[in-house]
């Protein structure tokens, strides 16, 4: 299984607040998209992903209107 540093960024939907909630976590997974879907299980979720340089995977998720971005960077 691959090891990643995952950065989870949750866009703040409050008016006049441009800050975002950001969380860091080390995870082991062979499929970052499946990992995100499992985290958000049980909700209306749409997910798409982009592969970047050096094995980085960025996953965008819309979970009941709450937009989140997950960046998986290989360790």
N, C-alpha and C positions, 0 to 999 in steps of 0.2 A: 504494500500500500504506500502511496506517496504521502509525504508530509508537506503541509502548507501552513503559512501564516495567513490567517483569514482576517480581513478588515471588513467589518459590517458597518455600513453607513445608512442611517435612517433619516430621510428628509423630514424636517419639522414642518408640520402643516399649519402651525399657529400664525396668524397674521402678524406682520412686522417683525418676525423672528427668523433670521436667516441662518441661525445655528443648526447644526446637525448633531445627532447622537452618533458617536463613533465607538465601536467596540473592537478589541483585538483578541484573537484566540488562535492557538495552534491546533490544527486538526489533521487527521489521517483519513484520506479518501482516495479512491481511484476515479471518482466522477464528481467533480464539484457541483454540477447542475443537479444531480440526484441528491447530493448532500443538502443543498438549499431546499429542494422540494420536500425532503424528509423533515427539515427544521420547521417548515411552514405548513406541515401536514394538517388536513382538516379544514382548510380555508380556501376560498376562491383565489387561486394563484395563477398568474401568467409569468413565465420565465423565459428569458433569452440570454445567450452568452456570446462573448467575444474572446477569441484567443489572442494574446498579446505576445510580446517578446519574452524570451527566456522561460517559456512555459507558464507565464502568468495567465490566469483565466478570470475574466470579469463577468459576473452574473448579475443581471438586472431582474428584479422581481417586483411585481405589482400585486400586493396582497390586500384585497378588499379596499383598494384605492390608496393604500400606504406604499409609497415607492421606497424600495431599498436597493442598495448596491453592495455586492459582495466581491471583494478582490482577493483571489487566491494566489499567493506568491510561493513558489517552491522554496523549501528550506534547504 
